[in-house]
Amino acid sequence: MIDELRKGGRCADFGNAGKRPGYSMGVDLKHLGGTGATEKAGKLYIDGSVSSEMGMGMVSGTIYVKGSVEEPLGNVVEVVSDEAGFRKFRSITDILWRTCQR
């Protein structure tokens, strides 16, 4: 799943995702042997509900959720969805970075 997201692919989770899905999505975590750098991330689809802290530490990619989302959220904000029946969430960091690059 992680390899697919790193390639910018699409992954699906059928059912409730629990707490903190998308944790550090788009980060090559240094404490897990990575570089600490940001990286490309794809789209995560959750066909269910999500507990709190979705997208905690997320810096790139998109999370689509069909069910409910508990607050507090992580580093994501809900934006207008381009997928029928799904709510769309993007990283606040990614949105700001892209805005500053213009």
C-alpha positions in Angstrom: 0.0 0.0 0.0 2.8 2.4 0.9 4.7 1.7 -2.3 1.6 2.3 -4.4 1.0 5.7 -2.7 4.6 6.7 -3.2 4.2 6.1 -6.9 1.1 8.4 -6.8 -1.3 5.5 -7.1 -4.7 4.9 -5.6 -5.4 2.6 -2.6 -8.7 1.6 -1.1 -9.6 0.7 2.4 -13.0 -1.0 2.6 -14.5 -0.4 6.0 -13.9 1.8 9.0 -10.3 3.0 9.2 -10.0 3.7 12.9 -7.7 6.4 14.3 -5.0 8.3 12.4 -5.3 7.0 8.8 -2.9 8.8 6.6 -0.5 9.4 9.5 2.6 11.1 8.0 1.5 10.4 4.5 4.0 11.9 2.1 6.9 11.8 4.5 9.9 9.4 4.4 10.0 9.0 8.2 13.4 9.4 9.7 12.7 7.5 12.8 11.8 4.5 10.6 15.1 4.7 8.7 14.0 7.2 6.1 15.5 10.6 5.1 12.9 12.8 6.7 12.2 14.4 3.3 8.8 14.9 1.8 7.7 12.6 -1.1 4.9 12.2 -3.5 1.8 10.5 -2.2 -1.2 9.2 -4.1 -4.9 8.9 -3.1 -6.2 6.9 -0.2 -9.9 5.9 -0.4 -11.7 4.9 2.8 -15.1 3.4 2.2 -16.2 3.8 5.7 -15.8 6.1 8.7 -12.6 7.5 10.3 -11.8 8.2 14.0 -9.9 11.3 15.1 -6.6 12.6 13.9 -6.8 11.6 10.3 -3.9 13.0 8.3 -1.7 13.7 11.4 1.6 14.9 10.0 0.5 14.4 6.4 2.3 16.6 3.9 1.1 15.4 0.5 -1.5 13.2 -1.1 -5.3 13.1 -0.8 -7.7 11.2 1.4 -11.2 10.4 0.3 -13.8 9.3 2.9 -17.2 7.9 2.2 -18.4 7.9 5.9 -18.1 10.2 8.8 -14.9 11.8 10.1 -14.3 12.5 13.8 -12.5 15.6 15.0 -10.0 16.7 15.8 -8.4 16.4 12.3 -4.7 16.2 11.7 -2.9 18.4 9.1 -5.8 18.2 6.7 -8.6 20.4 5.5 -11.7 19.3 3.7 -12.0 20.7 0.1 -14.5 20.4 -2.7 -14.6 16.7 -3.8 -14.1 15.5 -7.3 -15.3 12.0 -6.5 -19.1 11.4 -6.1 -20.1 10.1 -2.7 -16.7 10.8 -1.1 -15.5 13.7 1.0 -12.0 15.0 0.0 -9.2 16.0 2.4 -5.9 17.5 1.5 -2.8 18.4 3.5 -2.7 22.0 4.7 1.1 21.9 4.1 0.7 20.8 0.5 -1.9 23.5 -0.2 0.3 26.2 1.3 3.4 24.9 -0.5 1.7 24.9 -3.9 0.2 28.4 -3.2 3.7 29.8 -2.4 5.3 28.3 -5.5 3.1 30.3 -7.8 
